C-alpha cells in the first residue's frame, strides 16, 4: 500500500464520521489545517475528490465512500486484534467514548467513572453530554446512555439505574404564597417551569397519571429550561413548580427544601440504560465498563 495514502486515512475516516473538518481535527487532537492537508494529499494521490464540500455540509463522493468503507473495515479489524491482545494480557487501556444526556451525569455516571478510574487507570473514559438523541454509531461513540424507552431495538441495553419516578415539586415558600394544586387541572393556574427539548425543539408536555390513564399536561410559566438540574435550582429559589426525577431531589425532599405535590399523578420511568451495538460487546474496554455498571446497580439495589 502507498504509505503516504495510509498516513492520511485516520483524518479521512474522522471527517467521514463527523462530516465536519473542525470536529474531525478536535477528535484527532490536531489543527483543522492538518486535516485539510491530509484530505488534499489523499485526493491528489488518488486523482479524485473524496468529499463534496459546501459552506454548510461535507459529504462523501462515490470514490470517497469506496475508500472509507474499505478503510473502516480494515481499521476495525486492527482495533479488534489490538483489543484481543490487550485482553490476553489483562490490560484495559485506550479511549472509551460515551454519549449521555446531562441528567445521566448527575444520576448515573459519577460513581461509575470513579470506579473505572480505580480499576483501569490506563483507560480514558470520555463522556460527551448531549440531549439530542445522537446516533452513537454514526458519531463514533462506543456506547450511549438513555432512558429505557428511547433505545433503538437493534441495540443491546443494560440497566444502569433502578426505575425512577417523575414527580412535581415546589418550595414551601412558593406553596405558601400561591397555594398547593390539588388536581392536574389546577396546574394551569400555577407557575410551572417548562422544558424545551433540544432534539426536536418542541416544548415538553408533562407526562402524568390521571387515575388509571396517562395524560400529557401542557404547562406554562415564567421560566422554560433545557436542563432538569436547573429546573431544580429554580424550584429551590421559589420560582415555581418543577417536573423532575425523584432521584434528583431526594435530599431536598428529605430536608424539606422541596415538597412533592400531586404524588398520585406521578409516573414511573424505566430508568437509565447503557446501550451499544451487539458487536461492540467484544471489546475489553466495554466489557470492563459493563462489569462496573452491573456492580454499581447491585449496590444501588
C-alpha positions in Angstrom: 0.0 0.0 0.0 1.1 3.6 -0.7 2.5 4.7 2.7 1.6 8.3 2.0 -2.0 7.4 1.5 -2.0 5.2 4.5 -0.9 8.0 6.7 -3.9 10.2 5.7 -6.6 7.6 6.4 -7.2 8.5 10.1 -8.0 12.0 9.1 -10.2 10.9 6.2 -12.1 8.5 8.4 -12.6 11.2 11.1 -14.0 13.6 8.5 -16.3 10.9 7.1 -17.6 10.1 10.6 -18.1 13.7 11.8 -19.0 15.3 8.4 -17.0 18.3 9.7 -13.3 19.2 9.3 -13.2 21.2 12.6 -14.8 18.4 14.6 -12.5 15.8 13.0 -9.5 17.9 13.9 -10.7 18.2 17.5 -11.2 14.4 17.7 -7.7 13.8 16.4 -6.1 16.5 18.5 -4.7 18.4 15.6 -5.4 21.6 13.8 -8.1 21.9 11.1 -5.4 22.8 8.5 -3.7 19.5 9.2 -6.9 17.6 8.4 -7.5 19.6 5.3 -3.9 18.9 4.2 -4.3 15.2 4.8 -7.5 15.1 2.7 -6.0 17.1 -0.1 -2.9 14.9 -0.1 -5.0 11.8 -0.5 -7.1 13.3 -3.2 -4.0 14.2 -5.2 -2.6 10.7 -4.7 -5.9 9.1 -5.9 -6.6 11.8 -8.6 -10.2 12.3 -7.5 -12.1 14.2 -4.8 -13.1 12.2 -1.7 -15.5 14.8 -0.3 -18.1 17.2 -1.6 -17.8 20.4 0.4 -20.1 23.4 0.7 -20.2 26.2 3.3 -22.8 24.1 5.2 -22.1 20.5 4.7 -19.5 17.8 4.0 -20.4 14.6 2.2 -18.5 11.6 0.7 -18.2 11.3 -3.1 -18.6 7.9 -4.7 -14.8 7.4 -4.6 -14.7 8.6 -1.0 -17.4 6.1 0.0 -15.5 3.2 -1.6 -12.2 4.2 0.2 -13.9 4.9 3.6 -15.9 1.7 3.6 -12.7 -0.4 2.9 -10.6 1.6 5.4 -13.2 1.4 8.1 -13.3 -2.4 7.9 -9.5 -2.7 7.9 -9.1 -0.3 10.9 -11.9 -2.1 12.7 -10.1 -5.4 12.3 -6.9 -3.9 13.6 -8.7 -2.4 16.6 -10.3 -5.7 17.3 -6.9 -7.5 17.1 -5.4 -5.0 19.5 -8.3 -5.4 21.9 -7.8 -9.2 21.9 -4.1 -8.8 22.6 -4.7 -6.4 25.5 -7.4 -8.7 26.9 -5.0 -11.6 26.8 -2.5 -9.5 28.8 -5.2 -8.5 31.3 -4.7 -4.8 30.2 -7.6 -2.4 29.6 -6.5 0.8 28.0 -7.2 3.3 25.3 -10.2 5.6 24.9 -13.8 4.7 25.6 -16.3 7.3 24.3 -19.8 7.6 25.8 -22.7 9.8 24.7 -25.0 10.6 27.5 -27.8 13.1 28.4 -26.9 15.6 31.0 -29.3 14.0 33.5 -27.2 10.8 33.3 -24.1 12.7 34.5 -26.0 13.6 37.7 -27.8 10.3 38.3 -25.6 7.6 36.9 -22.1 8.4 35.6 -20.1 9.7 38.6 -19.8 6.6 40.7 -19.2 4.5 37.5 -16.3 6.8 36.3 -14.8 6.8 39.8 -14.8 3.0 39.9 -13.4 2.8 36.3 -10.6 5.1 37.3 -9.8 2.8 40.3 -9.9 -0.4 38.3 -8.5 0.7 35.0 -6.1 3.6 35.3 -4.8 3.1 31.7 -8.3 3.7 30.2 -9.6 7.2 29.4 -13.4 7.4 29.6 -14.7 10.4 27.5 -18.2 11.4 28.3 -20.0 13.8 25.9 -23.1 15.4 27.4 -25.7 15.5 24.7 -29.5 15.8 25.0 -30.2 15.5 21.2 -30.6 11.7 20.9 -27.4 11.4 18.8 -26.8 8.3 16.6 -23.9 6.9 18.7 -22.7 4.5 15.9 -22.6 7.3 13.2 -20.8 9.7 15.6 -18.1 7.2 16.6 -19.1 6.5 20.2 -18.6 3.2 21.9 -21.8 3.4 23.9 -24.6 5.7 24.9 -26.9 6.3 27.8 -30.6 6.9 27.6 -33.9 6.4 29.2 -35.1 2.9 28.5 -37.9 3.6 26.1 -35.7 5.8 23.9 -33.3 3.0 22.8 -33.4 1.6 19.2 -34.4 -2.1 19.1 -31.1 -3.1 17.3 -29.1 -2.1 20.3 -28.1 -4.1 23.4 -29.4 -2.3 26.6 -28.0 -2.8 30.1 -29.7 -1.2 33.1 -27.7 1.5 34.9 -30.2 2.7 37.5 -33.3 1.4 39.1 -36.7 2.7 37.8 -37.5 6.2 39.0 -40.5 8.4 39.4 -41.1 11.6 37.5 -42.6 13.9 40.1 -43.7 17.5 40.7 -42.0 19.6 43.4 -42.1 23.2 44.7 -40.5 25.1 47.6 -42.5 25.7 50.8 -42.3 29.4 50.1 -43.9 29.1 46.7 -46.7 26.9 48.1 -47.3 29.3 50.9 -47.6 32.3 48.5 -49.5 30.5 45.8 -51.3 27.6 47.3 -51.0 23.9 46.6 -52.6 22.4 43.4 -54.9 19.5 44.3 -55.6 18.3 40.7 -53.8 18.2 37.4 -56.2 20.8 36.0 -55.2 23.2 38.8 -51.6 23.3 37.4 -53.0 25.7 34.7 -53.2 28.3 37.4 -49.6 27.9 38.7 -46.2 29.0 37.5 -44.7 25.8 36.1 -41.1 25.5 35.0 -41.3 24.2 31.4 -38.8 22.3 29.2 -37.6 22.9 25.7 -36.5 19.7 24.1 -33.1 20.2 22.3 -33.6 17.4 19.8 -37.0 18.4 18.3 -37.2 21.9 19.6 -40.7 21.2 21.0 -42.0 22.3 24.4 -42.4 19.3 26.6 -45.9 18.5 28.0 -45.6 16.8 31.4 -46.4 13.1 31.4 -48.8 12.5 34.4 -51.2 9.9 35.6 -54.9 10.7 36.0 -56.4 7.7 37.7 -55.6 4.7 35.6 -54.6 6.5 32.5 -51.5 8.5 31.5 -52.1 12.1 30.2 -50.0 14.8 28.8 -50.4 18.1 30.6 -49.4 21.3 28.8 -48.0 23.8 31.3 -46.9 27.4 31.2 -44.9 29.7 33.4 -42.3 32.4 33.5 -39.3 30.1 33.0 -38.5 27.4 30.5 -35.2 25.4 30.5 -33.5 22.6 28.8 -31.8 21.2 31.9 -33.6 19.4 34.7 -30.9 20.3 37.2 -31.6 24.0 36.5 -35.3 23.4 36.9 -34.4 22.1 40.4 -32.4 25.2 41.1 -35.3 27.4 40.1 -37.8 25.4 42.2 -35.5 25.8 45.2 -35.5 29.5 44.6 -39.2 29.6 44.8 -39.8 30.4 41.1 -42.4 27.7 40.5 -43.3 24.0 40.2 -40.7 21.7 38.7 -41.2 18.4 37.0 -38.2 16.2 37.8 -36.9 12.7 38.6 -37.2 11.8 42.3 -33.5 10.7 42.4 -32.5 14.3 41.7 -34.3 15.8 44.6 -34.2 13.0 47.2 -32.1 15.1 49.7 -34.2 18.2 49.0 -37.4 16.3 49.9 -35.8 14.8 53.0 -34.6 18.1 54.4 -37.8 20.0 53.5 -36.3 22.3 50.9 -38.8 21.0 48.4 -42.2 19.4 48.7 -43.8 16.9 46.4 -47.2 17.8 45.1 -49.8 15.6 43.5 -47.9 12.4 44.2 -50.8 10.4 42.9 -50.2 11.9 39.4 -46.5 10.9 39.3 -45.4 8.3 36.7 -42.7 5.6 36.9 -40.0 5.8 34.2 -37.7 2.8 33.3 -34.5 4.5 34.5 -31.2 4.9 32.7 -29.7 2.3 30.4 -26.3 1.9 28.8 -26.7 0.8 25.2 -24.3 -0.2 22.4 -24.2 -2.3 19.2 -24.0 -6.0 19.8 -20.6 -6.4 18.1 -19.1 -3.7 20.5 -19.5 -6.1 23.5 -16.4 -8.0 22.3 -14.2 -5.0 23.2 -12.4 -5.4 26.5 -12.9 -1.7 27.4 -16.7 -2.1 27.0 -16.8 -5.3 29.0 -14.9 -3.5 31.7 -17.5 -0.8 31.7 -20.3 -3.3 31.9 -18.7 -5.0 34.9 -18.7 -1.7 36.7 -22.2 -0.7 35.6 -23.6 -4.0 36.9 -21.7 -3.8 40.2 -22.9 -0.2 40.7 -26.5 -1.2 40.0 -26.3 -4.1 42.5 -25.0 -1.7 45.2 -27.8 0.7 44.5 -30.4 -2.0 44.7 
